[in-house]
Amino acid sequence: MTAQTGATASSTPETRTAALYQEGLIAGLLGAATIALWFLVVDTLNGRPLYTPTVLGTALFRRGATVPLADVLPDFEMVWMFTWVHGLVFAAIGGVAARLLGLAERHPSAGFGILLLFVVFEFGFIAAAMLFAEPVLHALAWPAVLVANMLAAAVMGGYFRLRHPSLSVRP
């Protein structure tokens, strides 16, 4: 066993990269859980619990469904399948966001560009949803989708803010 001088194991680039991916995974899962809880509340208040993940799962996995999306009944198989995909997508988004935050810590001038990229990404998601997922948006209220995404962004941003308190964004 040899002793390292001048560096600790926690300051190696590999360790820092692993920590960023862990932060991204946690942030992504927090964002996914926020959206899932939001729609569970919205669906329950509308008298149709699990309606949103059933509609989204049906649209994603059963494209040729004979029942209109507005008339689907809760289907636990669709809920679980969509929840897995949703969690994986958000874990990937969180991983990318964590890596971008790592870049912003090393190069503070990149922070504003990263923030602008987030705004463009959010707008792009909404525009793509309106263009390509029209039947889904007829079944779901698009303002609820917008609020869900804003809540997830706030939760993920809050988590990253706690993990990176000295990070600031400057134009």
C-alpha beads as a LAMMPS data file, in Angstrom:
LAMMPS data file: protein, C-alpha beads

171 atoms
170 bonds

1 atom types
1 bond types

-500.0 500.0 xlo xhi
-500.0 500.0 ylo yhi
-500.0 500.0 zlo zhi

Masses

1 110.0

Atoms # bond

1 1 1 0.000 0.000 0.000
2 1 1 1.380 3.398 -0.909
3 1 1 0.426 6.726 0.538
4 1 1 -0.644 9.552 -1.746
5 1 1 0.816 12.949 -1.046
6 1 1 -0.965 16.177 -1.807
7 1 1 -4.244 14.625 -2.970
8 1 1 -7.042 12.768 -1.334
9 1 1 -9.026 10.009 -2.940
10 1 1 -12.104 12.235 -3.014
11 1 1 -10.441 14.859 -5.211
12 1 1 -9.558 12.650 -8.170
13 1 1 -11.273 13.446 -11.480
14 1 1 -12.837 9.978 -11.573
15 1 1 -14.336 10.426 -8.119
16 1 1 -15.676 13.880 -9.012
17 1 1 -17.238 12.514 -12.217
18 1 1 -18.892 9.684 -10.286
19 1 1 -20.219 12.208 -7.748
20 1 1 -21.656 14.335 -10.567
21 1 1 -23.434 11.340 -12.071
22 1 1 -24.785 10.405 -8.632
23 1 1 -26.082 13.958 -8.168
24 1 1 -27.627 13.818 -11.637
25 1 1 -29.316 10.499 -10.927
26 1 1 -30.783 11.781 -7.677
27 1 1 -31.879 15.087 -9.235
28 1 1 -33.470 13.288 -12.185
29 1 1 -35.367 10.882 -9.959
30 1 1 -36.532 13.794 -7.787
31 1 1 -37.812 15.538 -10.934
32 1 1 -39.581 12.402 -12.150
33 1 1 -41.137 11.824 -8.720
34 1 1 -42.305 15.448 -8.598
35 1 1 -44.115 15.074 -11.910
36 1 1 -45.591 11.718 -10.891
37 1 1 -46.890 13.139 -7.597
38 1 1 -48.253 16.247 -9.342
39 1 1 -50.265 14.177 -11.795
40 1 1 -51.397 11.760 -9.087
41 1 1 -52.860 14.743 -7.217
42 1 1 -54.364 16.301 -10.370
43 1 1 -55.816 12.980 -11.543
44 1 1 -57.202 12.150 -8.098
45 1 1 -58.837 15.578 -7.785
46 1 1 -60.424 14.981 -11.211
47 1 1 -61.750 11.611 -10.024
48 1 1 -59.442 9.555 -12.300
49 1 1 -56.381 8.407 -10.337
50 1 1 -53.485 7.141 -12.486
51 1 1 -55.152 8.503 -15.616
52 1 1 -52.111 10.478 -16.845
53 1 1 -49.511 7.669 -16.686
54 1 1 -52.070 5.302 -18.232
55 1 1 -52.661 7.716 -21.145
56 1 1 -48.951 8.335 -21.647
57 1 1 -48.090 4.636 -21.371
58 1 1 -50.843 3.739 -23.805
59 1 1 -49.701 6.396 -26.269
60 1 1 -46.090 5.243 -25.980
61 1 1 -46.501 1.458 -25.977
62 1 1 -49.842 0.853 -27.713
63 1 1 -49.844 3.246 -30.632
64 1 1 -52.589 1.323 -32.392
65 1 1 -54.945 1.316 -29.412
66 1 1 -58.593 1.089 -30.454
67 1 1 -59.877 3.083 -27.457
68 1 1 -59.527 6.889 -27.711
69 1 1 -56.968 8.169 -25.194
70 1 1 -59.609 10.286 -23.468
71 1 1 -61.544 7.096 -22.611
72 1 1 -58.751 4.846 -21.273
73 1 1 -59.230 3.274 -17.872
74 1 1 -56.378 2.867 -15.352
75 1 1 -54.064 0.105 -16.492
76 1 1 -51.347 -0.793 -13.972
77 1 1 -49.180 -2.397 -16.655
78 1 1 -49.119 0.867 -18.631
79 1 1 -48.540 2.870 -15.434
80 1 1 -45.498 0.767 -14.446
81 1 1 -44.044 0.672 -17.957
82 1 1 -44.390 4.420 -18.390
83 1 1 -43.043 5.086 -14.877
84 1 1 -39.869 3.118 -15.681
85 1 1 -39.319 4.992 -18.934
86 1 1 -40.098 8.315 -17.265
87 1 1 -37.614 7.617 -14.461
88 1 1 -34.888 6.559 -16.892
89 1 1 -35.359 9.622 -19.079
90 1 1 -35.222 11.938 -16.082
91 1 1 -32.153 10.143 -14.702
92 1 1 -30.437 10.808 -18.049
93 1 1 -31.558 14.448 -18.039
94 1 1 -30.273 14.810 -14.478
95 1 1 -26.943 13.280 -15.502
96 1 1 -26.553 15.756 -18.357
97 1 1 -27.549 18.640 -16.082
98 1 1 -25.015 17.562 -13.445
99 1 1 -22.235 17.381 -16.028
100 1 1 -23.168 20.848 -17.300
101 1 1 -23.059 22.162 -13.726
102 1 1 -19.622 20.615 -13.334
103 1 1 -18.574 22.498 -16.477
104 1 1 -20.060 25.730 -15.102
105 1 1 -18.073 25.298 -11.879
106 1 1 -14.823 25.016 -13.830
107 1 1 -15.772 27.746 -16.339
108 1 1 -18.157 30.249 -14.674
109 1 1 -18.723 32.142 -17.913
110 1 1 -20.442 29.025 -19.338
111 1 1 -23.151 29.207 -16.650
112 1 1 -25.309 31.726 -18.492
113 1 1 -25.145 29.676 -21.681
114 1 1 -26.200 26.588 -19.754
115 1 1 -29.135 28.486 -18.242
116 1 1 -30.140 29.684 -21.694
117 1 1 -29.850 26.103 -22.993
118 1 1 -32.275 25.007 -20.249
119 1 1 -34.820 27.652 -21.292
120 1 1 -34.516 26.628 -24.952
121 1 1 -34.816 22.940 -23.993
122 1 1 -37.978 23.615 -21.947
123 1 1 -39.537 25.610 -24.792
124 1 1 -38.527 22.898 -27.274
125 1 1 -40.164 20.218 -25.152
126 1 1 -43.438 22.139 -25.022
127 1 1 -43.362 22.911 -28.760
128 1 1 -42.573 19.279 -29.629
129 1 1 -45.354 18.053 -27.358
130 1 1 -47.833 20.388 -29.048
131 1 1 -46.729 19.310 -32.526
132 1 1 -46.163 15.577 -32.160
133 1 1 -48.309 14.556 -29.212
134 1 1 -51.551 16.280 -30.122
135 1 1 -53.783 13.298 -29.230
136 1 1 -52.116 13.060 -25.825
137 1 1 -52.554 16.780 -25.206
138 1 1 -56.240 16.466 -26.090
139 1 1 -56.537 13.841 -23.360
140 1 1 -54.408 15.797 -20.876
141 1 1 -54.605 19.453 -19.981
142 1 1 -51.473 21.117 -21.395
143 1 1 -51.313 23.693 -18.570
144 1 1 -50.983 20.780 -16.134
145 1 1 -48.090 19.426 -18.232
146 1 1 -46.437 22.866 -18.203
147 1 1 -46.844 23.197 -14.423
148 1 1 -45.480 19.671 -13.925
149 1 1 -42.361 20.489 -15.932
150 1 1 -41.844 23.758 -14.080
151 1 1 -42.234 21.994 -10.723
152 1 1 -39.731 19.316 -11.747
153 1 1 -37.273 21.973 -12.929
154 1 1 -37.665 23.850 -9.633
155 1 1 -37.107 20.701 -7.550
156 1 1 -34.101 19.645 -9.606
157 1 1 -32.713 23.187 -9.548
158 1 1 -33.216 23.380 -5.792
159 1 1 -31.387 20.094 -5.300
160 1 1 -28.495 21.240 -7.476
161 1 1 -28.436 24.574 -5.620
162 1 1 -28.065 22.721 -2.317
163 1 1 -25.234 20.636 -3.759
164 1 1 -23.478 23.626 -5.383
165 1 1 -24.095 26.620 -3.082
166 1 1 -21.185 28.670 -4.440
167 1 1 -22.250 28.366 -8.078
168 1 1 -23.498 31.609 -9.602
169 1 1 -24.710 32.502 -13.074
170 1 1 -23.401 35.644 -14.736
171 1 1 -24.007 36.864 -18.303

Bonds

1 1 1 2
2 1 2 3
3 1 3 4
4 1 4 5
5 1 5 6
6 1 6 7
7 1 7 8
8 1 8 9
9 1 9 10
10 1 10 11
11 1 11 12
12 1 12 13
13 1 13 14
14 1 14 15
15 1 15 16
16 1 16 17
17 1 17 18
18 1 18 19
19 1 19 20
20 1 20 21
21 1 21 22
22 1 22 23
23 1 23 24
24 1 24 25
25 1 25 26
26 1 26 27
27 1 27 28
28 1 28 29
29 1 29 30
30 1 30 31
31 1 31 32
32 1 32 33
33 1 33 34
34 1 34 35
35 1 35 36
36 1 36 37
37 1 37 38
38 1 38 39
39 1 39 40
40 1 40 41
41 1 41 42
42 1 42 43
43 1 43 44
44 1 44 45
45 1 45 46
46 1 46 47
47 1 47 48
48 1 48 49
49 1 49 50
50 1 50 51
51 1 51 52
52 1 52 53
53 1 53 54
54 1 54 55
55 1 55 56
56 1 56 57
57 1 57 58
58 1 58 59
59 1 59 60
60 1 60 61
61 1 61 62
62 1 62 63
63 1 63 64
64 1 64 65
65 1 65 66
66 1 66 67
67 1 67 68
68 1 68 69
69 1 69 70
70 1 70 71
71 1 71 72
72 1 72 73
73 1 73 74
74 1 74 75
75 1 75 76
76 1 76 77
77 1 77 78
78 1 78 79
79 1 79 80
80 1 80 81
81 1 81 82
82 1 82 83
83 1 83 84
84 1 84 85
85 1 85 86
86 1 86 87
87 1 87 88
88 1 88 89
89 1 89 90
90 1 90 91
91 1 91 92
92 1 92 93
93 1 93 94
94 1 94 95
95 1 95 96
96 1 96 97
97 1 97 98
98 1 98 99
99 1 99 100
100 1 100 101
101 1 101 102
102 1 102 103
103 1 103 104
104 1 104 105
105 1 105 106
106 1 106 107
107 1 107 108
108 1 108 109
109 1 109 110
110 1 110 111
111 1 111 112
112 1 112 113
113 1 113 114
114 1 114 115
115 1 115 116
116 1 116 117
117 1 117 118
118 1 118 119
119 1 119 120
120 1 120 121
121 1 121 122
122 1 122 123
123 1 123 124
124 1 124 125
125 1 125 126
126 1 126 127
127 1 127 128
128 1 128 129
129 1 129 130
130 1 130 131
131 1 131 132
132 1 132 133
133 1 133 134
134 1 134 135
135 1 135 136
136 1 136 137
137 1 137 138
138 1 138 139
139 1 139 140
140 1 140 141
141 1 141 142
142 1 142 143
143 1 143 144
144 1 144 145
145 1 145 146
146 1 146 147
147 1 147 148
148 1 148 149
149 1 149 150
150 1 150 151
151 1 151 152
152 1 152 153
153 1 153 154
154 1 154 155
155 1 155 156
156 1 156 157
157 1 157 158
158 1 158 159
159 1 159 160
160 1 160 161
161 1 161 162
162 1 162 163
163 1 163 164
164 1 164 165
165 1 165 166
166 1 166 167
167 1 167 168
168 1 168 169
169 1 169 170
170 1 170 171
